[in-house]
Every structure is written in structure tokens, then in C-alpha cells.
């Protein structure tokens, strides 16, 4: 008996329209770090806290005068809640989202 291998394509139903993609822009670089507040959002994957907090500490060490903030996403498999994003945007000059897998 011969069997035929079947192929399956899995499609991601989440996406963006072309208009949405064209609206995206690249953020401008900060002119300097001293006096700025940099936020760190930890995505919650195992080991990410070690990595993200390490980058945070390194930034504070190498750039005196920089302030930092740290948040941990409540659930790693979901996007950060809008309230967290709004707080980070309101209170920081730039934000780094830590992804560590």
C-alpha cells in the first residue's frame, strides 16, 4: 500500500492592511541619554528578567544621569495591556521591549 504525504499550510489570521503598514514610522533617535527616562518591558519568558534587568543595569552604569523604569507583562503569551503601554509612553522618553527565549 502506498501512501501519499499530505501537506498542510497554516495561515496566521492576524495581520495588517497595507494602509496600516504604511502608517508605521520609525521613531527618531534620542539626542542624548543623560536626563532621559528609558523604560524596559519584560515579556515574561523564562530568563528574560535576567537579560532585561542586565541591560537596564548596564545602561544606568554606562550613562550616569539616565533614569530607568521596569515593567513585567502580566502574561507572556498576550500583548502588553493598553494601560501598561500608555503608562510607559507617558512616563518614558524611549522604551525597550525585552524578548528572550
N, C-alpha and C positions, 0 to 999 in steps of 0.2 A: 504494500500500500504506500503510495506516495502522498506526502502532504505538502501543501504549499504554504510557505511562510507568509503570514499576513502582515501588513504594515499599518500602523496607526499613527495619525498625526494629532498631536494635542495642541489646541489653539488656546491662547490666553484671551478671554473675552474682555479684559480690561485694556483700554487703550486711550489714545488721544486723537482728536480730529486734527487735520492739518492746520486749521486756524488756531487751535490751542497750542500746537507745537511752535508755530510761527510767533506767538506772543511771548514765548520764553526768551529771556535775555540773560546774559552772563553778568553777574554782579561785578561792580567795579572793585578794584583792589583798594585796601585801606592805605592811606598815605604813610602812616606810621603806626606802630603798635603801642608805645607808651601812652598812657592815658585812655586807652580804649578798653572796652569790655568784650571779651571773647567767650561765647557760650559753647558748651560741649553737651551734646545729647547722646547718651549711651543707648545703643539699640537693644541691649539686654542679652545678646548672645554670650555664651559661656566664654569667659576670658576678656570680653570687651571692656569691662570695668578696669581691668589691669592696664590694658592698652590705652584707653581713653584718658584715664587718670594720669598715666605716664606722660602722654603728650601734653596734658594740661600742666603738669608739674614742670616739664621741660620748658614750656613756653614762659611760665612765670619766672623760672630761673634765668633764662637767656634774655628776657626782655623786662627788666625792672620797670615798674610803673604800669604794667598791664594788669588788668583785673580779669578774673575768670568766674564763670558760673557753670554749674554742672547739674544736669537733669538725667534721670533714668526713665526711659519709656516704660509705662506700666505693663505692656505686653509686647514681647519681641516680634510676634507674628502679625501685628497690626501696625498701621501707621501711627505716628505720634498724634495724640489728641489735639484738636484745634486750639484748645486753651494753652497747651504747652508750647505750641508753635507761636501763638500770639504773644505769650509771656517772653519767650526767647527773642522774638523780633523786637518787642518793645524795650527790653532791658539790655540788649547787646548790640555792638557795632558789627559783629560777624558771628556766625555760628558754625561749628563743625559737628557733623553727624557721624558718630563712630560706628563703623561696620566692621565686625571682627568675626570671622567664622573659622 
